[in-house]
Amino acid sequence: MFKLPRSARFGLVVMVAGIAVGTLATTQRLPVTPAGVSAAPRATTTPTPAPSLDMKVASANLSFTMPLSMLGGAPPMRARAGILVDLDTGAILWAKQPDLELAPASLTKVLTALVALENFSPDQAVTITPDALGQSTADTLMHLKAGQTFTVEELLEGMLLPSGDDAASAIAVDTVGADRFIAAMNEQVAALGLHESHFSATAGLDDPHLYSSAYDLAVIAAYTYEHFALFDQIVATRAINLPASAEHPAFELHNLDALLQAYPAAVGIKPGWTGNAGACLIGMAVRGGHRLLAVLLSANYPARLESRLFDWGFQLDGLPPLLPPTPSPSPAHR
């Protein structure tokens, strides 16, 4: 993994913004902004998370290796940042600004799932309260109602397939409380050795205090996929029907992940979109015993892009492409 040294970051802030020496003791980072694209907004300070008390976090020595020189021939990626990782070797096959801090949109929900799976039994009952609801009608929703009761597994399905912001909220608010859960999210990030992320909510709506990088999201997704078979099962499923019970009505949950349709070897993981983040995607594909994981942030049609990126990555392992070749532009008529 490569990262700009902290001292160099501070020096960059001094040169660009003329910040006084005393300000360098803060945790503010300068966003790197290519021309014509706005970076994720930053708050002037990073809030101190509430203590997570007895919430569990998983420690792991998980990192990916950047080659001395990047392999050539990767398809062009119209994305602000991204990464392609061979999970079997830990090698980074392709990267574009992988440490750039950006709004992650609903990719946040992968970390929410990780914290929930670390701390709650899948069959734990959760009764929905009004405090967990009140999302905008423009949000993606599972359409929960106060007084209904679901298992943690059912809420994970509602959060990861239709990307229900209400399910993401209920997993925190109606279990241990939002502050305590979000504190555990940030402690989990630190326990994985990650430094380019901070989370202020469970759903991923735009917020100056909520940001991550393609590298960090790849580590979070890889750890979650490796350690929780239930997560793998959910994100690979195109639709789930929750039958009606005494605690809630029936639900038809459809997976919003277009990668499952775009690439035959795809097994999930999570798409996202907000006005500030643009379209984002964590994707994973498996072929011939090889596992590749990709993250694209602020991308145009990320499922199409990751499909091409996966095909290229698998060809490095000697596997034939699954997609037809990209047609060449027609010559202009004279």
C-alpha positions as CSV (number, residue, x, y, z in Angstrom):
1,M,0.0,0.0,0.0
2,F,1.3,3.5,-0.8
3,K,0.3,6.6,1.1
4,L,1.6,10.2,1.1
5,P,3.5,10.6,4.4
6,R,1.6,12.7,7.0
7,S,4.4,15.3,7.1
8,A,4.1,15.7,3.4
9,R,0.4,16.2,3.6
10,F,0.8,19.0,6.2
11,G,3.5,20.6,4.0
12,L,1.1,20.5,1.1
13,V,-1.6,22.2,3.2
14,V,0.9,25.0,4.1
15,M,1.9,25.6,0.5
16,V,-1.6,25.6,-0.9
17,A,-3.7,27.2,1.8
18,G,-1.1,29.2,3.7
19,I,-2.3,27.8,7.0
20,A,-0.5,29.0,10.1
21,V,1.8,26.6,11.8
22,G,-0.5,26.2,14.8
23,T,-3.2,24.8,12.5
24,L,-1.0,21.9,11.5
25,A,-1.9,20.1,14.7
26,T,-5.4,19.5,13.5
27,T,-6.6,16.4,11.6
28,Q,-7.8,18.4,8.6
29,R,-6.6,17.0,5.3
30,L,-6.4,18.8,2.0
31,P,-8.6,17.2,-0.7
32,V,-6.9,16.6,-4.0
33,T,-9.2,17.9,-6.7
34,P,-8.7,17.3,-10.4
35,A,-9.9,20.1,-12.6
36,G,-13.7,20.2,-13.2
37,V,-14.5,17.8,-10.4
38,S,-15.5,18.7,-6.8
39,A,-14.0,16.7,-4.0
40,A,-16.0,15.5,-1.0
41,P,-16.7,18.4,1.3
42,R,-14.7,18.5,4.5
43,A,-15.7,19.8,7.9
44,T,-13.3,22.1,9.6
45,T,-12.8,19.5,12.3
46,T,-13.3,15.8,12.6
47,P,-15.8,15.0,15.5
48,T,-14.6,12.7,18.2
49,P,-16.7,9.5,18.2
50,A,-18.6,8.5,21.3
51,P,-17.1,5.5,23.1
52,S,-18.3,2.2,21.6
53,L,-18.3,0.6,25.1
54,D,-18.5,-3.1,24.7
55,M,-18.9,-3.2,20.9
56,K,-16.6,-5.7,19.3
57,V,-14.3,-4.8,16.5
58,A,-12.1,-7.2,14.4
59,S,-8.4,-6.7,14.2
60,A,-6.6,-7.9,11.1
61,N,-3.3,-7.5,9.3
62,L,-4.9,-7.1,5.9
63,S,-3.2,-5.0,3.2
64,F,-2.7,-5.0,-0.6
65,T,0.6,-4.6,-2.4
66,M,1.3,-1.9,-5.0
67,P,3.7,-3.0,-7.7
68,L,6.8,-1.0,-8.5
69,S,5.3,-0.4,-12.0
70,M,1.6,-0.7,-12.9
71,L,0.7,-3.3,-15.5
72,G,-0.2,-1.9,-18.9
73,G,-3.2,-2.6,-21.0
74,A,-6.0,-2.0,-18.5
75,P,-9.2,-0.6,-20.1
76,P,-9.8,3.1,-19.6
77,M,-11.8,3.9,-16.5
78,R,-13.9,7.0,-16.3
79,A,-13.8,7.1,-12.6
80,R,-12.5,9.6,-10.0
81,A,-10.7,6.9,-8.1
82,G,-10.5,3.1,-8.1
83,I,-8.6,-0.1,-7.5
84,L,-8.5,-3.7,-8.7
85,V,-7.1,-6.3,-6.3
86,D,-6.2,-10.0,-6.8
87,L,-7.5,-11.3,-3.4
88,D,-5.5,-14.5,-3.7
89,T,-2.2,-12.8,-3.9
90,G,-3.0,-9.4,-2.3
91,A,-1.5,-7.7,-5.4
92,I,-3.0,-4.4,-6.7
93,L,-3.5,-4.9,-10.5
94,W,-4.7,-1.5,-11.3
95,A,-5.2,1.7,-9.3
96,K,-6.2,5.3,-9.8
97,Q,-5.9,7.7,-6.8
98,P,-6.7,4.8,-4.5
99,D,-6.0,6.9,-1.3
100,L,-8.1,9.9,-2.3
101,E,-10.8,10.6,0.3
102,L,-14.2,10.8,-1.4
103,A,-17.8,10.4,-0.4
104,P,-18.6,6.7,-0.5
105,A,-22.4,6.8,-0.7
106,S,-24.1,3.5,0.1
107,L,-20.7,1.6,0.0
108,T,-20.8,2.7,3.6
109,K,-23.3,-0.1,4.2
110,V,-20.6,-2.8,3.8
111,L,-19.0,-1.4,7.0
112,T,-22.4,-1.2,8.6
113,A,-22.9,-4.9,7.8
114,L,-19.4,-5.8,9.1
115,V,-20.1,-4.1,12.5
116,A,-23.5,-5.7,12.8
117,L,-22.2,-9.2,11.9
118,E,-19.4,-8.8,14.5
119,N,-21.8,-7.9,17.2
120,F,-25.3,-9.4,16.7
121,S,-26.6,-12.8,16.0
122,P,-28.4,-13.0,12.6
123,D,-31.6,-14.2,14.4
124,Q,-31.6,-11.4,17.0
125,A,-34.9,-9.6,16.9
126,V,-35.0,-5.9,16.3
127,T,-38.2,-3.9,16.8
128,I,-38.4,-0.7,14.7
129,T,-38.9,2.6,16.5
130,P,-39.8,6.0,15.1
131,D,-36.3,7.2,16.0
132,A,-34.9,4.9,13.3
133,L,-37.3,6.2,10.6
134,G,-38.0,9.6,9.0
135,Q,-35.8,9.2,5.9
136,S,-36.6,11.3,2.9
137,T,-38.9,9.8,0.2
138,A,-35.9,10.3,-2.2
139,D,-33.8,7.8,-0.2
140,T,-33.6,4.1,-1.1
141,L,-35.8,2.3,1.4
142,M,-36.8,-1.1,2.7
143,H,-40.1,0.6,3.7
144,L,-40.1,-0.3,7.4
145,K,-42.8,0.8,9.8
146,A,-42.6,1.6,13.5
147,G,-43.7,-1.4,15.6
148,Q,-42.6,-4.1,13.1
149,T,-40.0,-6.6,14.3
150,F,-37.3,-8.1,12.1
151,T,-34.3,-10.3,12.6
152,V,-30.8,-8.8,12.0
153,E,-30.5,-11.0,9.0
154,E,-33.7,-9.6,7.5
155,L,-32.5,-6.0,8.1
156,L,-29.2,-6.8,6.5
157,E,-31.1,-8.2,3.4
158,G,-33.1,-5.0,3.3
159,M,-30.0,-2.8,3.6
160,L,-27.8,-4.7,1.1
161,L,-30.3,-5.5,-1.7
162,P,-32.6,-2.5,-2.1
163,S,-30.0,-0.4,-0.2
164,G,-32.6,0.5,2.5
165,D,-31.4,3.6,4.4
166,D,-34.1,2.8,7.0
167,A,-32.8,-0.7,7.5
168,A,-29.3,0.7,7.9
169,S,-30.6,3.1,10.5
170,A,-32.6,0.5,12.4
171,I,-29.6,-1.8,12.6
172,A,-27.9,0.8,14.7
173,V,-30.6,2.9,16.4
174,D,-32.8,0.0,17.5
175,T,-29.9,-2.2,18.8
176,V,-27.3,-0.2,20.7
177,G,-28.1,3.3,19.5
178,A,-26.6,5.3,16.6
179,D,-23.8,7.0,18.5
180,R,-22.5,3.8,19.9
181,F,-22.8,1.9,16.6
182,I,-21.1,4.6,14.6
183,A,-18.3,4.8,17.1
184,A,-17.7,1.1,16.6
185,M,-17.6,1.7,12.8
186,N,-14.7,4.1,13.2
187,E,-13.0,1.8,15.7
188,Q,-13.4,-1.0,13.2
189,V,-11.7,1.1,10.5
190,A,-8.8,1.8,12.8
191,A,-8.5,-1.8,13.8
192,L,-8.1,-2.8,10.2
193,G,-5.2,-0.3,10.0
194,L,-7.0,2.1,7.7
195,H,-6.3,5.9,7.7
196,E,-8.3,7.5,4.9
197,S,-11.9,6.9,6.2
198,H,-14.3,8.4,8.7
199,F,-17.9,7.5,9.1
200,S,-20.7,9.6,10.7
201,A,-23.7,7.5,9.7
202,T,-24.7,4.0,8.7
203,A,-26.4,4.7,5.4
204,G,-23.9,6.8,3.5
205,L,-25.8,10.0,2.7
206,D,-23.5,13.0,1.9
207,D,-21.9,14.5,5.0
208,P,-18.6,16.4,5.4
209,H,-17.7,13.9,8.2
210,L,-18.2,10.8,6.1
211,Y,-15.5,9.9,3.6
212,S,-13.4,6.9,2.5
213,S,-11.0,5.8,-0.2
214,A,-11.0,3.1,-2.8
215,Y,-8.2,1.3,-0.9
216,D,-9.9,1.4,2.4
217,L,-13.2,0.3,1.0
218,A,-11.5,-2.6,-0.7
219,V,-10.0,-3.8,2.6
220,I,-13.3,-3.4,4.4
221,A,-15.1,-5.4,1.7
222,A,-12.5,-8.1,1.5
223,Y,-12.5,-8.6,5.2
224,T,-16.2,-8.8,5.4
225,Y,-16.5,-11.2,2.5
226,E,-13.7,-13.4,3.9
227,H,-15.2,-13.7,7.4
228,F,-19.0,-13.8,7.0
229,A,-20.7,-16.3,4.7
230,L,-24.1,-14.7,5.4
231,F,-22.8,-11.4,3.8
232,D,-21.5,-13.3,0.8
233,Q,-24.9,-15.1,0.4
234,I,-26.9,-11.9,0.6
235,V,-24.9,-9.7,-1.8
236,A,-24.8,-12.5,-4.5
237,T,-28.6,-12.9,-4.4
238,R,-30.7,-11.0,-7.0
239,A,-34.0,-11.1,-5.1
240,I,-35.3,-12.2,-1.7
241,N,-38.9,-12.7,-0.7
242,L,-39.5,-12.2,3.0
243,P,-42.7,-14.0,3.9
244,A,-45.3,-12.3,6.1
245,S,-45.1,-13.1,9.8
246,A,-46.9,-12.0,12.9
247,E,-44.2,-9.3,13.3
248,H,-44.2,-7.8,9.7
249,P,-45.8,-8.0,6.3
250,A,-44.2,-9.7,3.3
251,F,-41.4,-7.9,1.5
252,E,-40.0,-8.4,-2.0
253,L,-36.3,-7.3,-1.9
254,H,-34.5,-6.7,-5.2
255,N,-30.8,-6.3,-5.5
256,L,-29.8,-3.0,-7.1
257,D,-26.4,-4.3,-8.1
258,A,-26.2,-4.1,-11.8
259,L,-22.9,-5.9,-11.9
260,L,-24.7,-9.2,-11.3
261,Q,-26.4,-8.8,-14.7
262,A,-23.5,-7.1,-16.4
263,Y,-20.7,-9.7,-15.7
264,P,-21.4,-13.5,-15.6
265,A,-18.7,-14.2,-13.0
266,A,-19.8,-11.4,-10.6
267,V,-20.8,-12.3,-7.0
268,G,-21.8,-8.8,-5.7
269,I,-21.0,-6.7,-3.6
270,K,-22.6,-3.2,-3.3
271,P,-23.5,-0.2,-5.5
272,G,-24.1,3.3,-4.3
273,W,-25.0,6.8,-5.5
274,T,-25.5,10.3,-4.0
275,G,-25.4,13.7,-5.6
276,N,-21.9,14.4,-4.3
277,A,-20.4,10.9,-4.6
278,G,-21.8,10.1,-8.0
279,A,-22.1,6.4,-9.0
280,C,-19.9,4.1,-6.9
281,L,-19.4,0.3,-6.8
282,I,-17.6,-2.3,-4.9
283,G,-17.6,-5.4,-7.1
284,M,-16.3,-8.9,-6.8
285,A,-15.9,-11.7,-9.4
286,V,-14.7,-15.3,-9.2
287,R,-13.4,-17.4,-12.1
288,G,-11.4,-20.6,-12.2
289,G,-10.5,-20.3,-8.5
290,H,-9.3,-16.7,-9.0
291,R,-11.0,-13.9,-7.0
292,L,-10.8,-10.2,-8.0
293,L,-12.3,-7.3,-6.1
294,A,-12.7,-3.8,-7.6
295,V,-13.8,-0.4,-6.2
296,L,-14.8,2.5,-8.4
297,L,-15.7,5.9,-6.9
298,S,-17.5,8.7,-8.8
299,A,-17.7,6.7,-12.0
300,N,-19.8,6.6,-15.2
301,Y,-21.7,3.4,-15.4
302,P,-19.5,1.6,-12.9
303,A,-21.0,-1.9,-13.5
304,R,-20.0,-1.7,-17.2
305,L,-16.5,-0.4,-16.2
306,E,-15.9,-3.0,-13.6
307,S,-17.0,-5.8,-16.0
308,R,-14.3,-4.7,-18.4
309,L,-11.8,-4.3,-15.6
310,F,-12.5,-7.9,-14.3
311,D,-12.2,-9.3,-17.8
312,W,-8.8,-7.7,-18.2
313,G,-7.7,-8.9,-14.7
314,F,-8.7,-12.5,-15.4
315,Q,-6.9,-12.5,-18.7
316,L,-3.7,-11.8,-16.7
317,D,-4.4,-15.2,-15.1
318,G,-4.7,-16.8,-18.6
319,L,-8.5,-16.9,-18.7
320,P,-10.4,-16.0,-21.8
321,P,-12.6,-12.9,-21.8
322,L,-16.3,-13.3,-21.1
323,L,-17.3,-10.1,-22.8
324,P,-17.3,-9.2,-26.5
325,P,-14.5,-6.9,-27.5
326,T,-15.3,-3.2,-27.3
327,P,-16.1,-2.0,-30.8
328,S,-13.7,0.4,-32.4
329,P,-15.0,3.9,-33.4
330,S,-16.3,4.0,-37.0
331,P,-14.1,6.1,-39.3
332,A,-15.5,9.5,-40.0
333,H,-17.0,9.9,-43.5
334,R,-15.2,12.3,-45.8
